[in-house]
Amino acid sequence: MSQHDQNNEGRRRFLKVAAGTVAAAAVVGVVPRMALAADLPHLATSDPTAAALKYVEDAGTSTDPKHKAGDTCANCNFYQGKAGDAFGPCQLFPGKAVAAKGWCVSHAAKAV
Ligand code: SF4
C-alpha cells in the first residue's frame, strides 16, 4: 500500500469515527484552535474518538493487531509536535495533545 493510500485510509477511518464528534463541537461553537502545544490538554484514552481509534499513551502497551513495532505518534504523519517533546498536537484530535510515545489505528508513517 502506498504512503498516499495509507494516509487516505487513516483519514477515512478517522472521519467516519469523528463525524459525530466534530458536528457536535461545531453546534456548540467550541471547535478549539490549534494552540501552543503546551496549552493543550492531553488527549484522554477515555475520549470517545480516542477510544474508537484505540489510542494509547504508550505504543508499547497496544494489543491492537494493526500496531507495528516502532510505530508511535512521533513518527506519524498527523503528529505536529516538536522532536523531543513528550506531547504534541495531532491533526486528528484538534485542541488536544497526544503522547509522542502514543499510537492509534490511524497511524500513517511520516513521509521522509
Ligand atoms: S499522531 Fe498518534 S493519535 Fe494522531 S493519528 Fe498519528 S498515531 Fe494516531
Backbone and ligand atoms as CSV (ligand in chain L), in Angstrom:
chain,resi,resn,atom,element,x,y,z
A,1,MET,N,N,0.859,-1.192,0.000
A,1,MET,CA,C,0.000,0.000,0.000
A,1,MET,C,C,0.896,1.243,0.000
A,2,SER,N,N,0.594,2.214,-0.829
A,2,SER,CA,C,1.454,3.389,-0.912
A,2,SER,C,C,1.220,4.300,0.288
A,3,GLN,N,N,2.156,5.202,0.484
A,3,GLN,CA,C,2.032,6.185,1.579
A,3,GLN,C,C,0.728,6.963,1.435
A,4,HIS,N,N,0.445,7.344,0.196
A,4,HIS,CA,C,-0.755,8.136,-0.063
A,4,HIS,C,C,-2.007,7.354,0.330
A,5,ASP,N,N,-2.049,6.089,-0.082
A,5,ASP,CA,C,-3.213,5.257,0.252
A,5,ASP,C,C,-3.352,5.097,1.764
A,6,GLN,N,N,-2.210,4.896,2.433
A,6,GLN,CA,C,-2.246,4.729,3.887
A,6,GLN,C,C,-2.822,5.964,4.548
A,7,ASN,N,N,-2.356,7.126,4.088
A,7,ASN,CA,C,-2.852,8.366,4.681
A,7,ASN,C,C,-4.348,8.509,4.441
A,8,ASN,N,N,-4.759,8.201,3.223
A,8,ASN,CA,C,-6.182,8.312,2.914
A,8,ASN,C,C,-6.998,7.344,3.749
A,9,GLU,N,N,-6.459,6.146,3.913
A,9,GLU,CA,C,-7.199,5.165,4.708
A,9,GLU,C,C,-7.359,5.661,6.137
A,10,GLY,N,N,-6.280,6.199,6.685
A,10,GLY,CA,C,-6.326,6.739,8.043
A,10,GLY,C,C,-7.338,7.864,8.155
A,11,ARG,N,N,-7.335,8.747,7.181
A,11,ARG,CA,C,-8.268,9.870,7.204
A,11,ARG,C,C,-9.709,9.396,7.105
A,12,ARG,N,N,-9.937,8.446,6.193
A,12,ARG,CA,C,-11.306,7.944,6.025
A,12,ARG,C,C,-11.801,7.328,7.317
A,13,ARG,N,N,-10.944,6.512,7.934
A,13,ARG,CA,C,-11.328,5.836,9.161
A,13,ARG,C,C,-11.649,6.867,10.236
A,14,PHE,N,N,-10.786,7.879,10.302
A,14,PHE,CA,C,-10.989,8.899,11.320
A,14,PHE,C,C,-12.276,9.668,11.059
A,15,LEU,N,N,-12.465,10.069,9.815
A,15,LEU,CA,C,-13.633,10.897,9.506
A,15,LEU,C,C,-14.914,10.160,9.828
A,16,LYS,N,N,-14.922,8.852,9.573
A,16,LYS,CA,C,-16.105,8.050,9.880
A,16,LYS,C,C,-16.377,8.087,11.381
A,17,VAL,N,N,-15.329,7.893,12.146
A,17,VAL,CA,C,-15.479,7.832,13.603
A,17,VAL,C,C,-15.798,9.199,14.174
A,18,ALA,N,N,-15.120,10.232,13.646
A,18,ALA,CA,C,-15.176,11.549,14.279
A,18,ALA,C,C,-16.313,12.430,13.787
A,19,ALA,N,N,-17.000,12.017,12.753
A,19,ALA,CA,C,-18.026,12.884,12.171
A,19,ALA,C,C,-18.984,13.388,13.239
A,20,GLY,N,N,-19.441,12.501,14.085
A,20,GLY,CA,C,-20.387,12.879,15.133
A,20,GLY,C,C,-19.773,13.863,16.102
A,21,THR,N,N,-18.547,13.615,16.510
A,21,THR,CA,C,-17.873,14.474,17.483
A,21,THR,C,C,-17.682,15.880,16.932
A,22,VAL,N,N,-17.209,15.965,15.694
A,22,VAL,CA,C,-16.937,17.272,15.096
A,22,VAL,C,C,-18.239,18.038,14.919
A,23,ALA,N,N,-19.276,17.361,14.477
A,23,ALA,CA,C,-20.568,18.013,14.282
A,23,ALA,C,C,-21.076,18.569,15.603
A,24,ALA,N,N,-20.940,17.791,16.665
A,24,ALA,CA,C,-21.416,18.233,17.977
A,24,ALA,C,C,-20.629,19.460,18.429
A,25,ALA,N,N,-19.318,19.443,18.220
A,25,ALA,CA,C,-18.483,20.562,18.633
A,25,ALA,C,C,-18.850,21.820,17.851
A,26,ALA,N,N,-19.143,21.664,16.564
A,26,ALA,CA,C,-19.483,22.808,15.736
A,26,ALA,C,C,-20.787,23.429,16.200
A,27,VAL,N,N,-21.730,22.597,16.597
A,27,VAL,CA,C,-23.040,23.084,17.019
A,27,VAL,C,C,-22.916,23.987,18.243
A,28,VAL,N,N,-22.104,23.586,19.196
A,28,VAL,CA,C,-21.969,24.406,20.402
A,28,VAL,C,C,-20.873,25.460,20.262
A,29,GLY,N,N,-20.225,25.511,19.101
A,29,GLY,CA,C,-19.275,26.574,18.824
A,29,GLY,C,C,-18.000,26.522,19.619
A,30,VAL,N,N,-17.546,25.325,19.931
A,30,VAL,CA,C,-16.321,25.221,20.723
A,30,VAL,C,C,-15.238,24.452,19.986
A,31,VAL,N,N,-15.214,24.574,18.665
A,31,VAL,CA,C,-14.136,23.909,17.937
A,31,VAL,C,C,-12.835,24.616,18.328
A,32,PRO,N,N,-11.983,23.919,19.072
A,32,PRO,CA,C,-10.778,24.577,19.558
A,32,PRO,C,C,-9.776,24.846,18.457
A,33,ARG,N,N,-8.977,25.846,18.643
A,33,ARG,CA,C,-7.957,26.174,17.653
A,33,ARG,C,C,-6.685,25.421,18.001
A,34,MET,N,N,-5.856,25.227,16.976
A,34,MET,CA,C,-4.547,24.633,17.216
A,34,MET,C,C,-3.735,25.654,18.005
A,35,ALA,N,N,-3.624,25.465,19.267
A,35,ALA,CA,C,-2.904,26.420,20.109
A,35,ALA,C,C,-1.486,25.919,20.332
A,36,LEU,N,N,-0.770,26.598,21.162
A,36,LEU,CA,C,0.566,26.132,21.517
A,36,LEU,C,C,0.444,24.771,22.173
A,37,ALA,N,N,1.350,23.892,21.825
A,37,ALA,CA,C,1.276,22.530,22.340
A,37,ALA,C,C,1.210,22.518,23.859
A,38,ALA,N,N,1.940,23.425,24.494
A,38,ALA,CA,C,1.997,23.442,25.950
A,38,ALA,C,C,0.633,23.766,26.558
A,39,ASP,N,N,-0.209,24.450,25.803
A,39,ASP,CA,C,-1.519,24.842,26.319
A,39,ASP,C,C,-2.558,23.743,26.160
A,40,LEU,N,N,-2.254,22.775,25.342
A,40,LEU,CA,C,-3.281,21.799,25.003
A,40,LEU,C,C,-3.435,20.740,26.092
A,41,PRO,N,N,-4.682,20.424,26.424
A,41,PRO,CA,C,-4.892,19.315,27.366
A,41,PRO,C,C,-4.527,17.998,26.687
A,42,HIS,N,N,-4.036,17.078,27.484
A,42,HIS,CA,C,-3.669,15.776,26.930
A,42,HIS,C,C,-4.928,15.001,26.550
A,43,LEU,N,N,-4.853,14.337,25.423
A,43,LEU,CA,C,-5.972,13.509,24.975
A,43,LEU,C,C,-6.143,12.337,25.945
A,44,ALA,N,N,-7.357,12.169,26.444
A,44,ALA,CA,C,-7.633,11.061,27.361
A,44,ALA,C,C,-7.967,9.811,26.560
A,45,THR,N,N,-7.491,8.679,27.028
A,45,THR,CA,C,-7.805,7.433,26.325
A,45,THR,C,C,-9.301,7.131,26.429
A,46,SER,N,N,-9.969,7.785,27.390
A,46,SER,CA,C,-11.410,7.584,27.548
A,46,SER,C,C,-12.223,8.468,26.603
A,47,ASP,N,N,-11.567,9.403,25.925
A,47,ASP,CA,C,-12.257,10.232,24.935
A,47,ASP,C,C,-12.895,9.287,23.912
A,48,PRO,N,N,-14.171,9.502,23.559
A,48,PRO,CA,C,-14.853,8.546,22.664
A,48,PRO,C,C,-14.127,8.322,21.333
A,49,THR,N,N,-13.625,9.405,20.728
A,49,THR,CA,C,-12.924,9.228,19.453
A,49,THR,C,C,-11.600,8.512,19.673
A,50,ALA,N,N,-10.894,8.881,20.748
A,50,ALA,CA,C,-9.623,8.226,21.063
A,50,ALA,C,C,-9.849,6.731,21.291
A,51,ALA,N,N,-10.903,6.416,22.024
A,51,ALA,CA,C,-11.192,5.006,22.307
A,51,ALA,C,C,-11.533,4.268,21.016
A,52,ALA,N,N,-12.312,4.927,20.151
A,52,ALA,CA,C,-12.700,4.282,18.888
A,52,ALA,C,C,-11.486,4.018,18.018
A,53,LEU,N,N,-10.479,4.896,18.123
A,53,LEU,CA,C,-9.275,4.726,17.309
A,53,LEU,C,C,-8.192,3.963,18.072
A,54,LYS,N,N,-8.579,3.394,19.225
A,54,LYS,CA,C,-7.665,2.551,20.023
A,54,LYS,C,C,-6.404,3.291,20.437
A,55,TYR,N,N,-6.572,4.598,20.734
A,55,TYR,CA,C,-5.409,5.403,21.149
A,55,TYR,C,C,-4.870,4.928,22.492
A,56,VAL,N,N,-3.559,4.814,22.565
A,56,VAL,CA,C,-2.876,4.507,23.833
A,56,VAL,C,C,-1.751,5.531,24.012
A,57,GLU,N,N,-1.440,5.843,25.261
A,57,GLU,CA,C,-0.371,6.823,25.522
A,57,GLU,C,C,1.002,6.194,25.391
A,58,ASP,N,N,1.058,4.886,25.449
A,58,ASP,CA,C,2.336,4.194,25.298
A,58,ASP,C,C,2.143,3.103,24.244
A,59,ALA,N,N,2.711,3.343,23.066
A,59,ALA,CA,C,2.514,2.418,21.949
A,59,ALA,C,C,2.885,0.983,22.330
A,60,GLY,N,N,3.833,0.856,23.239
A,60,GLY,CA,C,4.283,-0.474,23.648
A,60,GLY,C,C,3.202,-1.280,24.352
A,61,THR,N,N,2.162,-0.606,24.846
A,61,THR,CA,C,1.093,-1.315,25.561
A,61,THR,C,C,-0.061,-1.686,24.628
A,62,SER,N,N,0.003,-1.249,23.371
A,62,SER,CA,C,-1.098,-1.554,22.450
A,62,SER,C,C,-1.137,-3.050,22.141
A,63,THR,N,N,-2.332,-3.594,22.211
A,63,THR,CA,C,-2.512,-5.009,21.856
A,63,THR,C,C,-3.230,-5.113,20.512
A,64,ASP,N,N,-3.427,-3.957,19.855
A,64,ASP,CA,C,-4.141,-3.976,18.585
A,64,ASP,C,C,-3.271,-4.641,17.518
A,65,PRO,N,N,-3.851,-5.571,16.758
A,65,PRO,CA,C,-3.065,-6.265,15.723
A,65,PRO,C,C,-2.532,-5.327,14.643
A,66,LYS,N,N,-3.131,-4.152,14.511
A,66,LYS,CA,C,-2.657,-3.217,13.481
A,66,LYS,C,C,-1.383,-2.494,13.915
A,67,HIS,N,N,-1.081,-2.544,15.196
A,67,HIS,CA,C,0.121,-1.837,15.664
A,67,HIS,C,C,1.379,-2.566,15.219
A,68,LYS,N,N,2.270,-1.814,14.588
A,68,LYS,CA,C,3.548,-2.390,14.158
A,68,LYS,C,C,4.629,-1.867,15.090
A,69,ALA,N,N,5.549,-2.739,15.452
A,69,ALA,CA,C,6.629,-2.350,16.355
A,69,ALA,C,C,7.334,-1.116,15.809
A,70,GLY,N,N,7.524,-0.144,16.672
A,70,GLY,CA,C,8.243,1.071,16.269
A,70,GLY,C,C,7.321,2.208,15.855
A,71,ASP,N,N,6.059,1.909,15.562
A,71,ASP,CA,C,5.121,2.967,15.186
A,71,ASP,C,C,4.679,3.732,16.432
A,72,THR,N,N,4.873,5.033,16.413
A,72,THR,CA,C,4.413,5.888,17.510
A,72,THR,C,C,3.870,7.177,16.915
A,73,CYS,N,N,3.216,7.966,17.755
A,73,CYS,CA,C,2.722,9.267,17.282
A,73,CYS,C,C,3.876,10.110,16.738
A,74,ALA,N,N,5.052,10.004,17.372
A,74,ALA,CA,C,6.188,10.839,16.969
A,74,ALA,C,C,6.586,10.597,15.513
A,75,ASN,N,N,6.332,9.384,14.986
A,75,ASN,CA,C,6.690,9.146,13.584
A,75,ASN,C,C,5.447,9.004,12.697
A,76,CYS,N,N,4.349,9.617,13.157
A,76,CYS,CA,C,3.089,9.590,12.395
A,76,CYS,C,C,2.946,10.891,11.602
A,77,ASN,N,N,2.405,10.770,10.436
A,77,ASN,CA,C,2.204,11.915,9.546
A,77,ASN,C,C,1.265,12.970,10.140
A,78,PHE,N,N,0.386,12.565,11.028
A,78,PHE,CA,C,-0.594,13.501,11.595
A,78,PHE,C,C,-0.064,14.237,12.827
A,79,TYR,N,N,1.093,13.802,13.323
A,79,TYR,CA,C,1.655,14.395,14.544
A,79,TYR,C,C,2.319,15.718,14.212
A,80,GLN,N,N,2.091,16.730,15.049
A,80,GLN,CA,C,2.651,18.055,14.789
A,80,GLN,C,C,3.507,18.562,15.930
A,81,GLY,N,N,3.882,17.663,16.829
A,81,GLY,CA,C,4.739,18.068,17.941
A,81,GLY,C,C,6.180,18.235,17.486
A,82,LYS,N,N,6.934,18.922,18.332
A,82,LYS,CA,C,8.350,19.126,18.026
A,82,LYS,C,C,9.137,17.901,18.489
A,83,ALA,N,N,10.228,17.611,17.794
A,83,ALA,CA,C,11.089,16.494,18.190
A,83,ALA,C,C,11.537,16.711,19.622
A,84,GLY,N,N,11.427,15.668,20.429
A,84,GLY,CA,C,11.872,15.754,21.815
A,84,GLY,C,C,10.764,16.088,22.794
A,85,ASP,N,N,9.654,16.660,22.324
A,85,ASP,CA,C,8.530,16.952,23.218
A,85,ASP,C,C,7.807,15.659,23.571
A,86,ALA,N,N,7.348,15.549,24.810
A,86,ALA,CA,C,6.642,14.350,25.242
A,86,ALA,C,C,5.224,14.292,24.666
A,87,PHE,N,N,4.629,15.466,24.437
A,87,PHE,CA,C,3.277,15.538,23.877
A,87,PHE,C,C,3.246,16.583,22.769
A,88,GLY,N,N,2.334,16.416,21.846
A,88,GLY,CA,C,2.205,17.394,20.774
A,88,GLY,C,C,0.853,17.270,20.104
A,89,PRO,N,N,0.484,18.272,19.307
A,89,PRO,CA,C,-0.817,18.237,18.627
A,89,PRO,C,C,-0.869,17.132,17.570
A,90,CYS,N,N,-2.069,16.652,17.318
A,90,CYS,CA,C,-2.326,15.665,16.264
A,90,CYS,C,C,-3.456,16.224,15.418
A,91,GLN,N,N,-3.301,16.155,14.094
A,91,GLN,CA,C,-4.329,16.703,13.202
A,91,GLN,C,C,-5.680,16.032,13.401
A,92,LEU,N,N,-5.687,14.817,13.896
A,92,LEU,CA,C,-6.957,14.105,14.059
A,92,LEU,C,C,-7.667,14.460,15.364
A,93,PHE,N,N,-6.944,15.103,16.288
A,93,PHE,CA,C,-7.550,15.453,17.571
A,93,PHE,C,C,-7.319,16.936,17.857
A,94,PRO,N,N,-8.008,17.810,17.122
A,94,PRO,CA,C,-7.792,19.251,17.304
A,94,PRO,C,C,-8.043,19.667,18.761
A,95,GLY,N,N,-7.146,20.506,19.265
A,95,GLY,CA,C,-7.333,21.025,20.615
A,95,GLY,C,C,-6.787,20.119,21.703
A,96,LYS,N,N,-6.217,18.982,21.310
A,96,LYS,CA,C,-5.673,18.046,22.298
A,96,LYS,C,C,-4.230,17.732,21.921
A,97,ALA,N,N,-3.463,17.353,22.931
A,97,ALA,CA,C,-2.087,16.913,22.680
A,97,ALA,C,C,-2.031,15.404,22.884
A,98,VAL,N,N,-1.365,14.726,21.980
A,98,VAL,CA,C,-1.200,13.271,22.101
A,98,VAL,C,C,0.241,12.978,22.519
A,99,ALA,N,N,0.437,11.817,23.096
A,99,ALA,CA,C,1.765,11.446,23.576
A,99,ALA,C,C,2.670,11.094,22.400
A,100,ALA,N,N,3.898,11.610,22.413
A,100,ALA,CA,C,4.852,11.271,21.356
A,100,ALA,C,C,5.043,9.759,21.290
A,101,LYS,N,N,4.956,9.107,22.462
A,101,LYS,CA,C,5.135,7.651,22.511
A,101,LYS,C,C,3.824,6.913,22.270
A,102,GLY,N,N,2.739,7.666,22.017
A,102,GLY,CA,C,1.433,7.047,21.852
A,102,GLY,C,C,1.238,6.420,20.478
A,103,TRP,N,N,0.014,5.973,20.250
A,103,TRP,CA,C,-0.316,5.332,18.967
A,103,TRP,C,C,-1.833,5.211,18.858
A,104,CYS,N,N,-2.338,5.242,17.619
A,104,CYS,CA,C,-3.738,4.892,17.371
A,104,CYS,C,C,-3.812,4.217,16.002
A,105,VAL,N,N,-4.981,3.625,15.686
A,105,VAL,CA,C,-5.093,2.839,14.446
A,105,VAL,C,C,-4.986,3.690,13.183
A,106,SER,N,N,-5.095,5.021,13.315
A,106,SER,CA,C,-4.961,5.875,12.134
A,106,SER,C,C,-3.512,6.237,11.844
A,107,HIS,N,N,-2.584,5.645,12.578
A,107,HIS,CA,C,-1.172,5.950,12.360
A,107,HIS,C,C,-0.822,5.796,10.883
A,108,ALA,N,N,-0.153,6.807,10.354
A,108,ALA,CA,C,0.347,6.761,8.974
A,108,ALA,C,C,1.802,7.205,9.033
A,109,ALA,N,N,2.678,6.351,8.571
A,109,ALA,CA,C,4.103,6.651,8.667
A,109,ALA,C,C,4.412,7.995,8.018
A,110,LYS,N,N,5.192,8.785,8.716
A,110,LYS,CA,C,5.605,10.093,8.214
A,110,LYS,C,C,6.374,9.933,6.907
A,111,ALA,N,N,6.033,10.760,5.931
A,111,ALA,CA,C,6.771,10.719,4.667
A,111,ALA,C,C,8.171,11.272,4.902
A,112,VAL,N,N,9.179,10.618,4.348
A,112,VAL,CA,C,10.537,11.109,4.555
A,112,VAL,C,C,11.119,11.728,3.302
L,1,SF4,S1,S,-0.328,11.224,15.839
L,1,SF4,FE1,FE,-0.864,9.472,17.138
L,1,SF4,S2,S,-3.012,9.830,17.686
L,1,SF4,FE2,FE,-2.552,11.114,15.898
L,1,SF4,S3,S,-3.136,9.857,14.114
L,1,SF4,FE3,FE,-0.959,9.524,14.481
L,1,SF4,S4,S,-0.866,7.690,15.761
L,1,SF4,FE4,FE,-2.979,8.485,15.869
